[in-house]
């Protein structure tokens, strides 16, 4: 089961499989944990920031997904 990795966020996916949960998780991240900024980010790339004091990194959508999965594997 997917769960949100943001500190103090208790969101968990309600889906019949992990594969089916990913779109639900993506929607949760956008609605709850994303911020719109005025920045020049290349098409197909996203920016990630892991803590309030950290720097933003620019990665592909695929890399962002891999980083997220790796974070869940450490739990």
PETA-V422954 format. One record per residue. N is the residue number from 1. SS is DSSP state (hx for helix, st for strand, lp for the rest). PHI is phi in degrees with one decimal (999 if undefined). Layout:
{{N SS PHI} {N SS PHI}}
//
This chain:
{{1 lp 999} {2 lp -81.0} {3 st -139.5} {4 lp -72.2} {5 lp -93.3} {6 lp -69.5} {7 lp -55.9} {8 lp 62.1} {9 lp -103.7} {10 lp -98.8} {11 lp -62.5} {12 st -135.9} {13 lp -72.3} {14 lp -118.9} {15 lp -153.7} {16 lp -70.9} {17 lp -153.0} {18 hx -63.0} {19 hx -59.7} {20 hx -71.4} {21 hx -79.3} {22 hx -58.8} {23 hx -62.3} {24 hx -63.7} {25 hx -65.0} {26 hx -59.7} {27 hx -63.3} {28 hx -59.4} {29 hx -60.0} {30 hx -64.8} {31 hx -70.8} {32 hx -105.8} {33 hx -120.1} {34 lp -100.5} {35 lp -133.0} {36 lp -87.9} {37 lp -130.1} {38 lp -93.8} {39 lp -141.1} {40 lp -91.3} {41 lp -110.3} {42 lp -58.0} {43 lp -57.5} {44 lp 83.2} {45 st -114.4} {46 st -133.1} {47 st -112.0} {48 st -123.6} {49 lp -142.2} {50 lp -94.8} {51 lp -153.7} {52 lp -58.8} {53 lp -95.3} {54 lp -79.6} {55 lp -89.4} {56 lp -77.0} {57 st -120.0} {58 st -107.3} {59 st -138.6} {60 st -72.4} {61 hx -59.7} {62 hx -63.5} {63 hx -62.7} {64 hx -62.1} {65 hx -63.3} {66 hx -65.2} {67 hx -60.5} {68 hx -63.7} {69 hx -63.1} {70 hx -62.0} {71 hx -62.3} {72 hx -74.6} {73 hx -67.1} {74 lp -75.8} {75 lp -69.5}}
//
